[in-house]
Amino acid sequence: LQSNRCCTGPGFAEENKEMEEKTMVNISGNSYLVSPNLPDFHGCSPGWSSAFYGAECFDSEVHSYMKNLGKQKSSESQNIDAKKVELEQLLMIETKNYRKTIKFYQKLLQKERSKGPETKSMLLKLRGQLQEMKSKVQFLELVKKYIMYAEQWGVESCVLPTVIHKGRTDTMDVAPMDESSLLLYYNTEKHQCNNQTGIRVLQAGTPLGLMAYLYSRNAFLEGYVQQFLYTFRYFCTQEEFLQFLLDRISSTLSSASLDPSTSLAKICNRSFYILQAWIEDCYSIDFATNTDLLCTLKEFISCKIAPLNGYGECLLSLLEDASARKSGSAHQCSSMDKCEEEGEEERKKLHSLCQKLSEDVSKKAGIFFNFNWKLSKGMGPISQYQRERLCTTSSVLPKPCYNSFTEEFPVSFAKADEVGPYLLIEYSAQQLCCQLTLLQQEVFNKCHPVHFLNSRALGVKDKCVAVQKAVSTETVSLKVCNLFLSKCVQDQYLLQLLRNADSISTWVAAEIVTCHTSKLQVSLLSKFLLIAKCCYEQRNFATAMQILAGLENLIVRQLPAWKILPAKVAEIMEELKAVEVFLKSDSLCLMEGERFKTLPTIPSAHVLAMHVQQLETGGFTMSNGAHKWTKLRNIAKVVSQVHAFQENPYTYTPDFKLQSYLRQRITHFKDADISALAADNCANFHQIPAEKHSRKIQDALRRVKATFQ
């Protein structure tokens, strides 16, 4: 099921609202989902904004708006159900109006060329209205999140020992029953949102205490739940966390159908919420990679929950959907999953349109057009000398492993090695920037914030790009300090992400050193510098830093072509270095302001991993053995930006032919020896003029002759 974010952003989580309502009414033929004793089965994952903003995610405006909901008169008491009903109605009305305006804007946009200035002025007015309506829908979604999490199914701090007591079968140490022995707090001053004084903020806790705090009344509102899901692997394994939840469900499941205001009912329902949020947010890294954990959960749901509680069928459906999405098996999806996919496609289309509305990108830049695959007439056919050089350099290159989709294109497109670097010259820097960005986005969207944790144990180091090329994922040494528990399963996708970055850097260096003339080297140097500039201006910092790493290769930096490079182009190199310093200066520099909410962003994976490593430096526990939650919270805040950036994708039109060419060239050079390639090319060496060279020989002969006289 689709997870809603606290701050919906341009992703428009409200687009799935109608589908969500249908799911709550009828799923798998069961009507018990609408039972008032069951929590509504909607997305429970708080989202990145909860981990990043914490309690500040819900400002004073949300608090005041929520207080006035569900009250016809000022004297009436507040009712949570009345608030939900009124908010759902408002959200439905605003969402429908927003969709109608979007469709009307699309029609006018298509008629803009055929009609006069009246249509353009109307488009400007509609654009402003769309922004206002979009902000209103986002605000109502935020209020909906607040109502969903505020004080619902949570318990007071004094009841937390009861949460632990209800899991007597737990294999972990349950001896401490006093809250002070489980959790440590520190007091803060007056809170800006709810005007409370002396708020207690969690400072540290034992593993058992930190898991029990998930049941506290404000755990969702404070951002604790999402922060916990990002960082719990530092102090407990996935199996221990799952067993903790299942034990609480087992001991309270029979009480869930009773008065929902009782502590047992709240513990049971909060356990369901936490379990669902964990599946929604971390299925790919915790359950998909650990079959034993997944089997344990499915067996428990089928045998213990489903016979007694309708929520079990919902959880099983959620697991099946997550598994289908992970494996990419669309035919395994149920009819409900297909409706979700259709809703997701519609959501992406709306996001794409609003992306174009919010960005002031000139159509003349050629970003959204697919260009023909042609060589300039001035280039002429590839000479025999160049073909011989291709045969010579192939001896130091690994055999290219092309993707299967290259067979779909004509032979001229598949043979990227014969074409060489000339197509890079033919395409503009903006075109290449867009397609490289889409390729980078494809890799980046597969990563998860947890992938950036404990990277030292994977061999990721500073001043180099992750791991050596010859080292496979399976053979990475874990002798380095492992910050996760020894039995904790860790997904190693970060290594693949960094190896991809290394391949692009090697490709950049190889393309330059294999140029047979200094003129072509200058053209390629200029092209790559301009591409990198376009990338960082479009906030694709990953590709920009990868190109910079390729240009800073020791062999490339010594090329004579740098001396004849135009001064304006050479200045871009200094700009790139300044961008690199900026990225390394602050772990949250890309999250400043509001730009990251409206403009797509791809961070540098290696720089982000180094920031997390710096936060991981130092002890995680206090002298009494309690784990420092303030440290874990800061780590969760930094890695949450991964999900924040993934919510706002680039909407460039893909050029599959150009992407195919780029993939093949990158694959062709990914394991190349740059020094061996450079040694085979005379353009990489400083040439001594012939007259000066002959004069030196004559002077040397005179000196030798003088020694014999």
C-alpha positions in Angstrom: 0.0 0.0 0.0 1.1 3.5 -0.7 2.7 5.3 2.2 1.8 9.0 2.7 4.5 11.4 3.8 4.0 14.0 6.5 4.9 16.8 4.2 3.5 15.4 0.9 5.6 17.7 -1.3 5.2 17.5 -5.1 4.6 13.8 -4.9 0.9 14.4 -4.2 0.1 11.6 -1.9 -3.5 12.7 -2.0 -3.8 11.2 -5.5 -4.1 7.8 -3.9 -6.9 8.9 -1.6 -9.8 7.4 -3.6 -8.0 4.1 -4.0 -7.3 4.2 -0.3 -10.9 4.7 0.6 -11.9 1.7 -1.6 -9.3 -0.4 0.2 -10.7 0.5 3.6 -14.2 -0.5 2.5 -13.5 -3.7 0.7 -10.3 -5.8 0.4 -10.2 -9.5 -0.3 -14.0 -9.5 0.2 -13.7 -8.7 3.9 -16.0 -6.0 5.2 -14.6 -6.0 8.8 -12.0 -3.3 7.8 -14.6 -0.6 8.5 -15.0 -1.9 12.1 -14.6 1.0 14.6 -12.5 -1.2 16.8 -9.8 -1.5 14.1 -7.5 1.3 13.1 -8.0 2.5 9.5 -5.7 0.7 7.2 -3.9 3.5 5.6 -0.2 4.3 5.2 1.4 4.3 8.7 5.0 5.3 7.7 5.6 8.8 9.1 8.0 9.5 6.3 11.3 11.4 6.0 9.9 14.7 7.2 9.1 13.2 10.5 12.7 12.0 11.0 14.1 15.3 9.7 11.9 17.9 11.4 10.8 15.9 14.5 8.3 17.7 16.6 8.7 20.8 14.4 7.0 18.9 11.5 3.6 20.1 12.9 3.7 23.8 13.4 1.4 26.0 15.4 -0.9 26.5 12.5 -1.5 22.8 12.3 -2.2 22.7 16.1 -4.7 25.5 16.0 -6.5 24.2 12.9 -6.8 20.8 14.4 -8.4 22.2 17.6 -11.2 23.9 15.6 -12.0 20.8 13.6 -15.1 18.8 14.5 -16.8 21.6 16.5 -20.0 23.1 15.2 -20.0 25.5 18.2 -17.3 26.8 20.4 -19.0 25.2 23.5 -18.9 21.7 22.0 -16.3 19.3 23.1 -13.6 18.0 20.7 -14.2 14.6 19.2 -11.5 12.7 17.3 -14.0 11.0 15.0 -15.8 14.2 14.2 -12.4 15.8 13.3 -11.7 12.9 11.0 -15.0 13.1 9.2 -14.8 16.9 8.7 -11.2 16.7 7.5 -11.9 13.9 5.0 -14.7 15.9 3.5 -12.6 19.0 3.2 -9.7 17.1 1.7 -12.0 15.3 -0.8 -13.5 18.6 -2.0 -10.1 20.4 -2.3 -8.5 17.4 -4.1 -11.3 17.2 -6.6 -11.1 20.9 -7.3 -7.3 20.6 -7.7 -7.6 17.8 -10.2 -10.2 19.7 -12.2 -8.0 22.7 -12.4 -5.0 20.6 -13.4 -7.0 19.1 -16.3 -8.2 22.5 -17.4 -4.7 23.9 -17.3 -3.5 21.0 -19.5 -6.1 21.8 -22.1 -5.2 25.4 -22.2 -1.5 24.5 -22.4 -2.1 22.5 -25.5 -4.0 25.4 -27.1 -1.5 28.0 -26.2 0.2 28.1 -29.6 -3.0 28.4 -31.6 -4.6 31.1 -29.5 -3.6 34.6 -28.6 -2.4 36.5 -25.5 -5.7 35.9 -23.7 -4.8 32.3 -23.3 -1.4 33.1 -21.9 -2.8 35.5 -19.3 -5.3 32.9 -18.3 -2.5 30.4 -17.9 -0.6 32.7 -15.6 -3.7 33.1 -13.4 -4.3 29.4 -13.3 -0.7 28.8 -12.4 -1.1 31.0 -9.3 -4.3 29.2 -8.4 -2.7 25.8 -8.8 0.1 26.8 -6.4 -2.4 28.0 -3.8 -4.6 24.9 -4.2 -1.6 22.6 -4.0 -0.5 24.3 -0.8 -3.9 23.9 0.7 -4.1 20.2 -0.1 -0.6 19.6 1.3 -1.7 21.4 4.5 -4.8 19.3 4.9 -2.7 16.2 4.4 -0.4 17.4 7.1 -3.4 17.9 9.5 -4.6 14.4 8.6 -1.3 13.0 9.6 -1.4 14.9 12.9 -4.9 13.5 13.7 -3.8 10.0 12.7 -0.8 10.1 15.1 -1.9 12.5 17.8 -2.5 10.7 21.1 -4.0 7.7 19.2 -3.0 4.3 20.5 -0.2 5.8 22.6 0.3 5.5 26.3 1.7 7.8 29.0 5.3 7.3 30.2 4.2 5.8 33.4 2.6 2.9 31.4 5.8 2.0 29.5 6.8 -0.6 32.2 3.5 -2.3 31.4 4.5 -2.4 27.8 7.6 -4.4 28.8 5.7 -6.5 31.3 3.3 -7.6 28.6 6.1 -9.3 26.8 7.2 -11.8 29.4 8.1 -14.4 26.8 10.6 -12.0 25.4 14.2 -13.4 25.3 15.7 -10.1 26.2 16.4 -8.9 29.7 13.1 -7.6 31.2 14.2 -7.3 34.8 14.3 -3.4 35.0 10.7 -2.3 35.5 11.3 1.3 36.6 11.2 3.9 33.8 14.3 5.7 35.1 16.3 2.6 34.6 15.1 2.2 31.0 15.1 5.8 29.7 16.9 9.0 30.4 15.4 12.4 29.7 16.5 16.1 29.8 14.2 19.1 30.2 13.8 21.8 27.6 12.3 25.2 27.7 8.9 26.3 26.4 7.9 24.6 23.2 6.9 26.9 20.3 4.0 24.7 19.0 1.9 23.7 22.0 3.2 26.2 24.6 4.1 23.5 27.1 6.7 24.2 29.7 9.4 21.8 30.8 9.1 19.3 28.0 11.1 16.1 28.6 13.2 15.1 25.6 14.6 11.6 25.3 18.4 11.5 25.8 19.3 7.9 26.1 17.9 4.4 26.8 18.5 0.7 27.0 17.6 -1.3 23.9 14.5 -2.5 25.7 13.6 1.0 26.8 14.1 2.5 23.3 11.7 -0.2 21.9 9.2 0.5 24.6 9.3 4.2 23.9 7.7 3.5 20.5 4.5 3.1 22.5 4.6 6.5 24.2 1.9 9.0 23.4 4.0 11.4 21.3 6.4 8.9 19.7 4.9 9.6 16.2 4.6 13.3 16.7 8.1 13.7 17.9 9.5 11.8 14.9 10.8 9.1 17.1 9.2 6.2 15.2 10.8 7.1 11.9 14.1 7.9 13.5 13.9 4.5 15.3 13.2 2.6 12.0 16.3 4.2 10.5 18.7 3.5 13.4 17.6 0.6 15.6 20.2 -1.7 14.0 22.9 -0.1 16.1 21.5 -1.6 19.3 19.2 -4.6 18.3 18.8 -7.0 15.4 15.8 -7.3 13.1 14.9 -10.5 14.8 14.9 -9.0 18.3 12.8 -6.0 17.2 10.3 -8.3 15.4 10.0 -10.6 18.4 9.4 -7.6 20.7 6.5 -6.5 18.6 5.0 -10.0 18.2 5.2 -10.7 21.9 3.2 -7.5 22.6 0.6 -8.4 20.0 0.3 -11.9 21.4 -0.3 -10.8 25.0 -2.8 -8.0 24.1 -4.6 -9.3 21.0 -7.5 -10.7 22.9 -8.1 -7.3 24.5 -8.0 -5.3 21.2 -11.7 -5.8 20.7 -12.6 -4.3 24.0 -12.7 -0.7 25.0 -10.1 1.1 22.8 -9.3 3.5 25.6 -7.7 0.8 27.7 -4.0 0.4 27.9 -4.0 -3.1 26.5 -6.0 -2.1 23.4 -3.7 0.8 22.8 -0.6 -1.4 23.1 -2.1 -3.9 20.6 -3.1 -1.2 18.1 0.2 0.7 18.4 2.0 -2.6 17.8 0.1 -3.0 14.5 0.9 0.6 13.5 4.6 0.2 14.2 4.8 -3.2 12.4 3.0 -1.7 9.4 5.2 1.3 9.3 8.3 -0.9 9.5 7.1 -3.0 6.5 6.1 0.0 4.5 9.4 1.8 5.0 12.0 -0.9 5.4 10.7 -4.1 3.6 13.4 -4.0 0.9 16.3 -3.9 3.4 15.1 -5.9 6.3 12.5 -8.5 5.1 13.5 -8.9 1.4 17.1 -9.8 2.3 16.2 -12.0 5.3 13.9 -14.9 4.3 13.8 -16.3 7.9 12.6 -13.0 9.3 9.9 -12.8 6.6 8.7 -16.4 7.2 8.5 -15.8 10.9 6.3 -12.7 10.4 4.0 -14.4 7.8 3.5 -17.5 9.9 2.7 -15.4 13.0 0.2 -13.3 11.1 -1.5 -16.3 9.5 -1.7 -18.4 12.7 -2.2 -15.8 15.4 -3.6 -12.5 14.0 -5.7 -13.4 11.0 -8.1 -15.8 12.8 -8.9 -13.2 15.5 -8.4 -9.8 13.9 -9.1 -8.5 10.4 -5.9 -6.5 10.5 -4.0 -9.8 9.7 -5.4 -9.9 6.2 -4.3 -6.3 5.7 -0.8 -7.1 6.8 -0.5 -10.1 4.5 -1.8 -8.1 1.6 0.8 -5.4 2.4 3.6 -8.0 2.5 2.5 -9.5 -0.9 2.4 -6.0 -2.4 5.8 -5.1 -1.1 7.3 -8.4 -2.3 5.8 -7.9 -5.8 7.2 -4.4 -6.0 10.6 -5.6 -4.8 10.8 -8.5 -7.3 9.3 -6.4 -10.1 6.8 -9.1 -10.8 3.8 -7.1 -12.0 1.8 -10.2 -12.9 1.8 -11.3 -9.3 0.0 -8.2 -8.2 -3.6 -8.4 -7.2 -6.3 -6.3 -8.7 -5.9 -3.9 -5.8 -2.2 -3.6 -6.6 -3.0 -2.8 -10.2 -5.2 0.0 -9.1 -2.4 1.3 -7.0 0.0 1.2 -9.9 -2.5 3.1 -12.1 -2.9 5.6 -9.3 0.9 5.9 -9.0 1.2 6.5 -12.8 -1.4 9.2 -12.6 0.4 10.7 -9.6 3.6 10.8 -11.6 1.9 12.6 -14.5 0.5 15.2 -12.2 3.9 15.6 -10.5 5.6 16.0 -13.9 3.2 18.8 -14.9 3.6 20.6 -11.6 7.3 20.2 -11.9 7.2 22.1 -15.2 5.0 24.7 -13.6 7.3 25.4 -10.7 10.5 25.4 -12.8 11.4 28.3 -15.0 13.2 26.3 -17.6 13.5 27.7 -21.1 12.2 25.5 -23.9 15.2 26.7 -26.1 17.5 24.7 -23.9 16.4 21.5 -25.6 15.9 19.6 -22.3 12.5 18.1 -23.2 13.3 17.1 -26.8 14.7 13.9 -28.2 17.5 14.7 -30.6 18.5 12.7 -33.6 21.6 10.4 -33.5 23.8 11.9 -36.1 27.4 12.7 -36.7 28.5 16.1 -38.0 29.6 16.2 -41.6 32.7 18.0 -40.5 33.8 15.0 -38.6 33.8 12.7 -41.6 34.2 9.0 -41.5 36.4 7.3 -38.9 39.9 7.1 -40.3 42.0 3.9 -40.6 44.4 5.3 -38.0 41.5 5.6 -35.5 40.3 2.1 -36.2 43.8 0.8 -35.6 43.9 2.7 -32.3 40.7 1.1 -31.2 42.2 -2.3 -31.7 45.4 -1.3 -29.8 43.6 0.2 -26.8 41.3 -2.7 -26.6 44.1 -4.8 -25.2 44.1 -2.9 -21.9 40.3 -2.9 -21.6 38.0 -5.6 -20.3 35.5 -7.1 -22.7 32.4 -4.9 -22.6 29.3 -6.4 -21.2 26.4 -4.7 -23.0 22.9 -4.6 -21.7 20.3 -6.7 -23.5 18.2 -3.7 -24.6 21.0 -2.6 -27.0 19.9 -5.4 -29.3 16.7 -3.5 -29.9 18.5 -0.7 -31.7 20.2 -0.7 -35.1 23.8 -2.0 -35.4 25.1 1.6 -35.7 23.8 2.4 -32.2 25.0 -0.8 -30.6 28.6 -0.4 -31.8 29.5 2.5 -29.5 33.1 1.4 -29.4 33.6 2.1 -33.1 31.9 5.5 -32.9 34.2 6.4 -30.1 33.9 9.8 -28.3 32.6 11.7 -31.3 29.0 11.5 -30.3 29.9 13.2 -27.0 31.2 16.2 -29.1 28.0 16.1 -31.3 25.5 16.4 -28.4 25.2 19.5 -26.3 26.3 19.6 -22.7 22.7 20.2 -21.7 21.5 17.1 -23.5 24.2 14.9 -22.0 23.6 16.3 -18.6 19.9 15.4 -18.8 20.5 11.8 -19.9 23.3 11.3 -17.4 21.0 12.6 -14.7 18.3 10.2 -15.6 20.8 7.3 -15.5 22.1 8.5 -12.1 18.5 8.9 -10.8 17.7 5.3 -11.8 20.5 4.1 -9.5 19.9 6.6 -6.7 16.2 5.7 -6.4 17.0 2.2 -5.5 18.9 3.2 -2.4 17.5 3.5 1.1 18.7 5.8 4.0 19.8 2.7 6.0 22.2 1.9 3.2 24.4 4.8 4.3 24.8 3.6 7.9 27.8 1.6 9.1 29.6 2.1 5.9 33.0 1.6 7.5 32.2 -2.1 8.0 31.7 -2.3 4.2 35.2 -0.9 3.5 34.1 2.6 2.5 36.9 5.1 3.2 37.7 8.7 2.8 39.9 10.1 -0.1 38.9 7.3 -2.4 35.8 6.0 -4.0 34.5 3.2 -1.7 36.1 -0.1 -2.5 38.6 -1.5 -4.9 37.2 -2.5 -8.2 38.5 -6.1 -8.0 36.7 -6.7 -4.7 33.2 -8.1 -5.0 30.4 -7.5 -2.6 30.6 -10.9 -1.2 34.3 -10.7 -0.4 34.3 -7.4 1.4 36.2 -7.7 4.7 34.2 -7.0 7.8 37.3 -6.8 10.0 36.7 -3.1 10.3 34.7 -1.9 13.3 31.1 -3.1 12.8 28.7 -0.7 14.5 25.7 -2.9 13.9 25.1 -5.9 16.0 27.0 -9.0 14.8 23.8 -10.9 13.9 22.2 -7.9 12.1 21.8 -8.4 8.4 23.1 -5.4 6.4 22.3 -4.7 2.8 25.4 -3.7 0.8 23.7 -1.7 -2.0 25.9 1.3 -1.1 28.9 -0.5 -2.6 27.1 -0.9 -5.9 26.2 2.8 -5.8 29.8 3.8 -5.2 31.2 1.4 -7.8 28.8 3.0 -10.3 30.3 6.4 -9.4 33.8 5.0 -9.8 32.9 3.6 -13.2 31.7 7.0 -14.4 34.8 8.7 -13.2 37.0 6.1 -14.9 35.0 6.6 -18.1 35.5 10.3 -18.1 39.3 9.9 -17.7 39.5 7.1 -20.3 37.5 9.1 -22.9 40.0 12.0 -22.6 43.3 10.0 -22.6 42.2 8.0 -25.6 41.7 11.0 -27.8 44.3 10.9 -30.6 44.8 14.7 -31.0 45.2 17.5 -28.6 42.4 19.4 -30.3 39.9 16.5 -29.6 41.2 16.4 -26.0 40.5 20.0 -25.5 37.0 19.5 -27.0 36.3 16.6 -24.6 37.7 18.4 -21.6 35.5 21.4 -22.3 32.5 19.2 -22.9 32.9 17.3 -19.6 33.5 20.6 -17.7 30.3 22.0 -19.2 28.4 18.9 -18.4 29.5 19.0 -14.8 28.5 22.6 -14.6 25.0 21.9 -15.9 24.7 19.0 -13.5 25.4 20.9 -10.3 23.2 23.8 -11.6 20.4 21.2 -11.9 21.3 19.9 -8.4 22.7 16.6 -9.7 25.7 16.8 -7.5 26.4 13.1 -7.8 27.3 13.2 -11.5 29.1 16.5 -11.1 31.4 15.1 -8.5 31.9 11.9 -10.5 33.1 14.0 -13.5 35.3 16.1 -11.2 36.9 12.9 -9.9 37.6 11.8 -13.4 39.1 15.1 -14.4 41.3 15.1 -11.2 42.8 11.8 -12.2 46.6 12.1 -11.9 47.2 11.2 -15.6 44.4 13.5 -16.8 45.7 16.5 -14.8 49.1 16.2 -16.5 47.8 16.4 -20.0 49.2 19.2 -22.2 45.6 20.0 -23.4 44.9 21.9 -20.1 47.4 24.6 -21.2 45.4 25.4 -24.4 42.0 25.1 -22.7 39.9 28.4 -23.0 40.2 30.4 -19.8 36.4 30.6 -19.2 36.1 26.9 -19.5 39.1 26.2 -17.2 37.4 28.4 -14.6 34.7 25.7 -14.3 37.2 23.4 -12.7 37.6 25.8 -9.8 33.8 26.1 -9.5 33.5 22.3 -9.3 36.1 22.3 -6.5 34.2 25.0 -4.7 31.0 22.9 -5.0 32.9 19.9 -3.6 34.0 22.0 -0.6 30.5 23.2 -0.1 29.1 19.6 -0.1 31.7 18.5 2.4 31.2 21.5 4.7 27.8 20.5 6.1 25.9 17.3 6.1 22.6 19.1 5.7 23.7 21.8 3.2 21.4 20.5 0.5 18.4 20.6 2.8 18.6 24.4 3.5 15.8 26.6 2.5 12.9 25.4 0.4 14.7 24.6 -2.9 15.0 20.9 -2.1 11.2 20.7 -1.9 10.5 22.0 -5.4 13.7 21.2 -7.3 15.0 17.6 -7.9 18.3 16.8 -6.2 20.7 13.9 -6.3 23.4 14.0 -3.6 26.9 12.6 -3.9 26.7 9.1 -2.3 30.3 9.1 -1.2 30.1 12.6 0.4 26.9 11.6 2.2 28.5 8.4 3.5 31.5 10.3 4.8 29.1 12.7 6.7 27.4 9.7 8.3 30.7 8.2 9.2 31.7 11.4 11.0 28.5 11.3 13.0 29.2 7.7 13.8 32.6 8.6 15.3 32.7 8.2 19.1 30.9 6.0 21.5 27.2 5.1 21.1 26.7 4.2 24.8 26.9 6.1 28.1 28.8 4.9 31.1 25.7 3.1 32.4 25.3 1.2 29.1 22.4 3.3 27.8 22.5 4.1 24.1 22.8 7.8 23.2 19.5 8.6 21.5 20.6 12.2 20.7 23.4 10.7 18.6 21.1 8.3 16.8 18.6 11.0 16.2 21.2 13.2 14.4 22.2 10.3 12.2 18.6 9.6 11.3 18.1 13.3 10.4 21.0 13.2 8.0 20.1 10.0 6.2 16.4 11.0 5.9 17.4 13.4 3.1 17.7 10.4 0.8 14.0 9.8 0.9 13.4 13.5 0.7 15.3 13.8 -2.6 13.7 10.6 -4.0 10.2 12.2 -3.6 11.0 14.8 -6.2 12.3 13.2 -9.4 13.6 14.7 -12.6 11.1 14.8 -15.4 13.5 15.1 -18.4 12.4 13.2 -21.6 14.6 10.1 -21.9 16.7 9.7 -25.0 17.1 5.9 -25.0 19.5 5.8 -27.9 21.8 8.3 -26.2 21.4 6.5 -22.9 22.3 3.2 -24.6 25.5 4.8 -26.0 26.5 6.2 -22.6 25.9 2.9 -20.8 28.0 1.0 -23.3 30.9 3.5 -23.1 30.8 3.5 -19.3 30.8 -0.3 -19.3 33.6 -0.4 -21.8 35.9 1.7 -19.7 34.8 0.9 -16.2 37.7 -1.3 -15.3 40.3 0.3 -17.6 43.8 1.1 -16.7 44.1 4.8 -17.3 47.9 4.8 -17.3 48.1 2.0 -19.8 45.6 3.8 -22.1 47.5 7.1 -21.8 50.8 5.4 -22.6 49.5 4.3 -26.0 48.6 7.8 -27.1 51.3 10.4 -28.1 48.8 13.2 -27.6 49.1 12.7 -23.9 52.8 13.7 -23.8 54.4 17.1 -24.0 56.0 17.4 -27.4 59.4 19.1 -27.8 59.7 21.2 -31.0 61.9 19.5 -33.7 64.4 22.5 -34.0 64.8 22.7 -30.2 65.2 18.9 -30.0 67.9 18.8 -32.8 69.7 21.7 -31.1 69.9 19.7 -27.9 71.3 16.7 -29.7 74.0 18.8 -31.4 74.9 20.4 -28.1 75.2 17.0 -26.5 77.5 15.8 -29.3 79.7 18.8 -28.9 80.1 18.2 -25.2 81.0 14.5 -25.9 83.5 15.5 -28.6 85.1 18.0 -26.3 85.8 15.3 -23.7 88.0 13.5 -26.2 90.1 16.6 -27.2 
